Amino acid sequence: MLVDSFGRKHDYLRISLTDQCNFRCLYCMPKENMEFLPNANLMQADEIFKIAQIFVEQGINKIRLTGGEPLLRKDFAQILQQLSKLPVSLTLTSNGYLIEKYLPQLIEAGVKSINLSIDSLKPQNFKHITQRNGFDKVWNAIDLLLKAKFHVKLNVVVMKDNNLPEILDFVKLSIHQKLHVRFIEFMPFTGNAWEQAQVVTHAEIIDLVRTKYTITKLVDEKHETAKKYQITGAKGTFAIISTMSEPFCEDCNRLRLTADGKIKNCLFSAEETHLLKNLREGKQILPVIKQSVWQKKARMGDQFPENYKDTVSAKIENRSMISIGG
């Protein structure tokens, strides 16, 4: 097992396939002109498999493919097919725009659960947040996934000025469909103009939902980041990822691999370790992986105050969200 100095065992790896995306979400991609990684700097399909295989040999049993938008990789089908050979639960986070194109390959690879990012149910507001006209295609992807019996989670980054009024609309989706809505507190990353005043907390969301619905707190699974709830009689669920107001670092089991092959032992870690460079130079990368995991900080990369309202985003040393991977 990959264990850090606080005794946390890590069995979940998130692999970013690209830092490119066909959307331009306000909270994810910096407003200034982005310079994306050239293909030569990205992990290639065989390299992704080799690195993933080493992680699996050390106890990783779940791999999530992220981006950017992972389906933009021209060799996505090859990457998916190779990773499906490993004894892991293989999952995906996507904006849904290209899901229809790859649905047969996802089914063939045994993917059963997909997280789909959608921050508004109103086409005009969707366009405002993503800077793209893609609502109809994304909504169609949700319908296709449900019909194909996927476990579908909708990721909703909540910001007071963007989509706070839509929380009850999202929750309502879970009543008649097997959808699992996950509200995510707005987090600071390089270039995303984070303000604590825009954060809508776990407590605020629950108070709002209770103004209209009777809800039950569900039992959260081990290592779960989302606090799960269900409206009485609903087919689906909703949950809140309370990274800012109620962090869950003490039970963290996640590691991240960026598209350029660097391991981040925490979403907010300032330190990164270059696995791809070592791999290409013919060096052993397992000792590097173990050292990175061992050096993981106790809480949020040791960069945040106890009260999120005291956070000064300009002082946080990190990448933009899109270059880390979702």
C-alpha positions as CSV (number, residue, x, y, z in Angstrom):
1,M,0.0,0.0,0.0
2,L,1.0,3.6,-0.6
3,V,1.0,5.1,2.9
4,D,1.8,8.6,4.0
5,S,3.4,9.8,7.3
6,F,-0.1,10.1,8.9
7,G,-1.0,6.5,8.2
8,R,-3.4,7.3,5.3
9,K,-3.5,4.5,2.7
10,H,-4.0,5.5,-0.9
11,D,-5.9,3.3,-3.3
12,Y,-7.4,5.9,-5.7
13,L,-5.6,7.5,-8.6
14,R,-6.9,10.3,-10.7
15,I,-5.2,10.5,-14.1
16,S,-5.5,13.7,-16.2
17,L,-5.2,12.9,-19.9
18,T,-5.0,16.5,-21.2
19,D,-5.0,20.1,-20.0
20,Q,-7.2,21.1,-23.0
21,C,-11.0,21.5,-22.9
22,N,-13.7,22.4,-25.3
23,F,-15.4,24.5,-22.6
24,R,-14.0,27.6,-20.8
25,C,-15.7,27.3,-17.4
26,L,-15.1,30.4,-15.2
27,Y,-14.0,28.6,-12.1
28,C,-11.6,26.2,-13.9
29,M,-9.7,28.0,-16.7
30,P,-7.9,31.3,-16.3
31,K,-9.3,34.2,-18.3
32,E,-5.9,35.1,-19.9
33,N,-4.8,33.2,-22.9
34,M,-3.9,29.6,-22.0
35,E,-0.9,27.9,-23.4
36,F,-1.6,24.2,-23.6
37,L,1.0,21.5,-23.3
38,P,2.5,20.3,-26.6
39,N,1.8,16.6,-27.3
40,A,5.4,15.6,-26.7
41,N,5.1,16.8,-23.1
42,L,2.0,14.7,-22.5
43,M,2.1,11.2,-21.2
44,Q,1.5,8.9,-24.2
45,A,-0.9,6.0,-24.1
46,D,1.8,3.3,-23.3
47,E,3.4,5.5,-20.7
48,I,0.0,6.1,-19.0
49,F,-0.5,2.3,-18.8
50,K,3.1,1.6,-17.5
51,I,2.7,4.2,-14.8
52,A,-0.8,3.1,-13.9
53,Q,0.4,-0.5,-13.7
54,I,3.0,0.4,-11.1
55,F,0.4,2.2,-9.0
56,V,-2.0,-0.8,-9.2
57,E,0.8,-3.1,-8.0
58,Q,1.0,-0.8,-4.9
59,G,-2.7,-1.2,-4.1
60,I,-4.5,1.3,-6.3
61,N,-7.9,-0.2,-7.0
62,K,-9.7,2.8,-8.6
63,I,-8.7,5.0,-11.5
64,R,-10.5,8.0,-12.7
65,L,-9.7,9.6,-16.0
66,T,-10.0,13.4,-16.0
67,G,-8.8,16.5,-17.9
68,G,-9.3,19.2,-19.1
69,E,-11.7,17.1,-21.1
70,P,-10.4,13.6,-21.3
71,L,-12.5,12.7,-24.4
72,L,-10.5,15.3,-26.4
73,R,-7.5,12.9,-26.5
74,K,-7.4,11.4,-30.0
75,D,-6.1,8.2,-28.5
76,F,-8.7,8.1,-25.7
77,A,-10.2,4.8,-26.9
78,Q,-6.7,3.2,-26.8
79,I,-6.0,4.6,-23.3
80,L,-9.3,3.3,-22.1
81,Q,-8.9,-0.1,-23.6
82,Q,-5.4,-0.6,-22.1
83,L,-6.4,0.6,-18.6
84,S,-9.5,-1.7,-18.7
85,K,-7.1,-4.7,-18.5
86,L,-6.0,-3.6,-15.0
87,P,-7.8,-5.0,-11.9
88,V,-9.4,-1.6,-11.0
89,S,-12.7,0.2,-11.0
90,L,-12.3,2.5,-14.0
91,T,-14.3,5.7,-14.0
92,L,-14.4,9.0,-15.8
93,T,-15.1,12.7,-15.3
94,S,-16.3,14.6,-18.4
95,N,-18.3,17.6,-19.5
96,G,-20.4,15.2,-21.6
97,Y,-20.0,16.9,-24.9
98,L,-18.4,13.9,-26.6
99,I,-20.0,11.1,-24.6
100,E,-22.2,10.0,-27.4
101,K,-19.1,9.4,-29.6
102,Y,-17.4,7.2,-27.1
103,L,-20.4,5.5,-25.4
104,P,-19.7,2.1,-27.0
105,Q,-16.1,2.1,-26.0
106,L,-17.0,3.1,-22.4
107,I,-19.5,0.2,-22.2
108,E,-16.9,-2.3,-23.7
109,A,-14.3,-1.2,-21.2
110,G,-16.6,-1.9,-18.3
111,V,-17.0,1.7,-17.1
112,K,-20.1,1.7,-15.0
113,S,-20.0,5.2,-13.3
114,I,-19.4,8.6,-14.9
115,N,-19.2,12.0,-13.3
116,L,-20.6,14.6,-15.6
117,S,-19.9,18.3,-15.0
118,I,-22.9,20.6,-15.5
119,D,-23.3,23.9,-13.6
120,S,-26.6,25.2,-14.9
121,L,-29.9,23.8,-16.2
122,K,-30.7,27.0,-18.0
123,P,-29.1,27.1,-21.5
124,Q,-28.2,30.8,-21.3
125,N,-26.6,30.5,-17.9
126,F,-24.9,27.4,-19.0
127,K,-23.4,29.4,-21.9
128,H,-22.3,32.2,-19.5
129,I,-20.5,29.7,-17.2
130,T,-18.9,27.5,-19.9
131,Q,-18.5,30.3,-22.6
132,R,-19.9,27.7,-25.0
133,N,-23.3,26.7,-26.6
134,G,-23.3,23.1,-25.4
135,F,-26.3,22.6,-23.1
136,D,-28.5,20.4,-25.4
137,K,-25.6,18.1,-26.3
138,V,-24.7,17.7,-22.6
139,W,-28.2,17.1,-21.5
140,N,-28.5,14.5,-24.3
141,A,-25.4,12.8,-22.9
142,I,-27.0,12.5,-19.5
143,D,-30.1,10.9,-21.0
144,L,-27.9,8.4,-23.0
145,L,-25.9,7.4,-19.9
146,L,-29.1,6.8,-17.9
147,K,-30.6,4.7,-20.7
148,A,-27.4,2.7,-20.8
149,K,-27.7,2.1,-17.0
150,F,-24.6,4.0,-16.0
151,H,-24.4,5.4,-12.4
152,V,-24.5,9.1,-13.3
153,K,-23.2,11.8,-10.9
154,L,-23.7,15.4,-11.8
155,N,-20.9,17.7,-10.6
156,V,-22.2,21.2,-9.9
157,V,-19.7,23.9,-8.7
158,V,-21.9,26.3,-6.8
159,M,-21.1,30.1,-6.9
160,K,-23.4,32.7,-5.4
161,D,-23.5,34.9,-8.5
162,N,-23.7,32.0,-11.0
163,N,-26.1,29.3,-10.0
164,L,-27.2,29.6,-6.4
165,P,-30.9,30.0,-7.5
166,E,-30.7,26.7,-9.3
167,I,-29.8,24.5,-6.3
168,L,-33.5,23.4,-5.8
169,D,-33.8,22.7,-9.6
170,F,-30.8,20.4,-9.4
171,V,-32.1,18.6,-6.3
172,K,-35.4,18.1,-8.0
173,L,-33.7,16.1,-10.7
174,S,-32.9,13.4,-8.2
175,I,-36.6,12.8,-7.3
176,H,-37.8,11.1,-10.5
177,Q,-34.5,9.9,-12.1
178,K,-31.5,7.9,-10.8
179,L,-29.3,10.9,-10.8
180,H,-26.8,11.7,-8.1
181,V,-26.3,15.4,-7.9
182,R,-23.1,16.6,-6.2
183,F,-22.7,20.3,-5.2
184,I,-19.1,21.3,-4.9
185,E,-18.0,24.3,-2.9
186,F,-16.1,26.9,-5.0
187,M,-12.3,26.4,-4.5
188,P,-9.4,28.7,-5.2
189,F,-6.9,27.8,-8.0
190,T,-4.5,29.9,-10.0
191,G,-6.3,32.3,-12.3
192,N,-9.9,31.6,-11.3
193,A,-10.6,34.8,-9.4
194,W,-11.7,33.0,-6.2
195,E,-13.6,35.1,-3.6
196,Q,-14.8,33.7,-0.3
197,A,-18.0,35.7,-0.7
198,Q,-18.8,33.4,-3.7
199,V,-18.6,30.2,-1.7
200,V,-21.9,28.5,-0.9
201,T,-21.3,26.2,2.0
202,H,-22.6,22.7,2.9
203,A,-24.7,24.2,5.7
204,E,-26.2,26.9,3.5
205,I,-27.1,24.3,0.8
206,I,-28.8,22.0,3.3
207,D,-30.7,24.9,4.9
208,L,-32.0,25.9,1.4
209,V,-33.0,22.4,0.4
210,R,-34.9,22.0,3.7
211,T,-37.1,25.0,2.9
212,K,-38.8,22.8,0.3
213,Y,-38.0,19.1,0.9
214,T,-37.8,16.6,3.7
215,I,-34.4,15.0,3.5
216,T,-32.5,12.1,5.1
217,K,-28.8,12.0,5.7
218,L,-27.4,8.8,4.2
219,V,-24.4,6.8,5.4
220,D,-21.2,8.0,3.7
221,E,-18.8,5.3,2.4
222,K,-15.3,5.1,3.7
223,H,-13.0,7.8,2.0
224,E,-16.1,9.5,0.6
225,T,-15.6,13.2,-0.1
226,A,-19.3,13.9,-0.6
227,K,-21.8,14.1,2.3
228,K,-24.9,12.3,0.9
229,Y,-28.6,13.0,1.3
230,Q,-31.9,11.9,-0.2
231,I,-35.2,13.5,-0.5
232,T,-37.9,11.3,0.9
233,G,-39.1,8.9,-1.8
234,A,-36.6,10.0,-4.4
235,K,-34.9,7.6,-6.9
236,G,-31.6,9.4,-6.8
237,T,-29.6,11.3,-4.2
238,F,-27.8,14.6,-3.7
239,A,-24.5,15.3,-1.9
240,I,-22.2,18.2,-1.0
241,I,-18.4,18.2,-1.4
242,S,-17.5,20.6,1.4
243,T,-13.8,21.2,0.7
244,M,-13.7,24.7,2.0
245,S,-16.1,24.8,4.9
246,E,-15.7,21.2,6.2
247,P,-12.5,19.6,4.8
248,F,-12.2,15.8,4.9
249,C,-8.4,15.4,4.7
250,E,-8.0,13.0,7.6
251,D,-9.5,10.2,5.5
252,C,-8.0,11.1,2.1
253,N,-7.0,8.2,-0.1
254,R,-6.5,10.1,-3.4
255,L,-3.5,10.8,-5.5
256,R,-3.3,12.8,-8.8
257,L,-1.3,12.4,-11.9
258,T,-1.2,15.5,-14.1
259,A,-1.3,15.3,-17.9
260,D,2.5,16.0,-18.1
261,G,3.2,13.1,-15.8
262,K,3.7,14.8,-12.4
263,I,2.3,13.3,-9.2
264,K,0.4,15.6,-6.9
265,N,-0.2,14.0,-3.5
266,C,-2.9,16.5,-2.8
267,L,-5.2,18.7,-4.9
268,F,-3.7,21.7,-3.1
269,S,-0.1,20.6,-2.9
270,A,2.6,23.1,-4.0
271,E,5.0,20.3,-4.6
272,E,4.9,18.1,-7.6
273,T,7.2,15.1,-8.5
274,H,8.0,14.4,-12.2
275,L,7.3,10.7,-12.8
276,L,7.3,11.0,-16.6
277,K,10.7,12.5,-16.8
278,N,12.1,9.7,-14.7
279,L,10.3,7.0,-16.7
280,R,11.6,8.4,-20.0
281,E,15.1,8.4,-18.6
282,G,14.8,4.8,-17.6
283,K,14.8,5.4,-13.9
284,Q,12.8,3.5,-11.3
285,I,9.7,5.6,-10.4
286,L,8.3,3.5,-7.5
287,P,10.7,5.1,-5.0
288,V,9.7,8.5,-6.2
289,I,6.0,7.7,-5.9
290,K,6.5,6.4,-2.4
291,Q,8.5,9.5,-1.3
292,S,5.8,11.8,-2.7
293,V,3.1,10.0,-0.9
294,W,5.0,9.9,2.4
295,Q,5.5,13.7,2.2
296,K,1.8,14.5,1.8
297,K,0.7,17.2,4.2
298,A,-1.9,16.7,6.9
299,R,-4.4,19.1,5.5
300,M,-5.0,20.8,2.2
301,G,-1.4,21.0,1.1
302,D,-0.6,23.0,4.3
303,Q,-1.7,26.1,2.5
304,F,-5.1,27.0,4.0
305,P,-6.1,28.6,7.3
306,E,-8.5,26.7,9.6
307,N,-11.3,29.1,8.6
308,Y,-11.7,29.2,4.8
309,K,-13.0,32.8,5.1
310,D,-9.4,33.8,6.0
311,T,-8.0,32.3,2.8
312,V,-5.9,34.7,0.6
313,S,-6.0,33.0,-2.8
314,A,-3.0,35.0,-4.1
315,K,-0.8,33.4,-1.5
316,I,-1.7,29.8,-2.5
317,E,1.0,28.2,-4.7
318,N,-0.7,25.9,-7.2
319,R,-1.8,25.4,-10.8
320,S,-5.0,26.3,-12.5
321,M,-7.7,23.7,-12.0
322,I,-7.6,22.7,-15.7
323,S,-3.9,21.9,-15.6
324,I,-4.2,19.9,-12.4
325,G,-7.0,17.7,-13.6
326,G,-10.6,17.4,-12.2
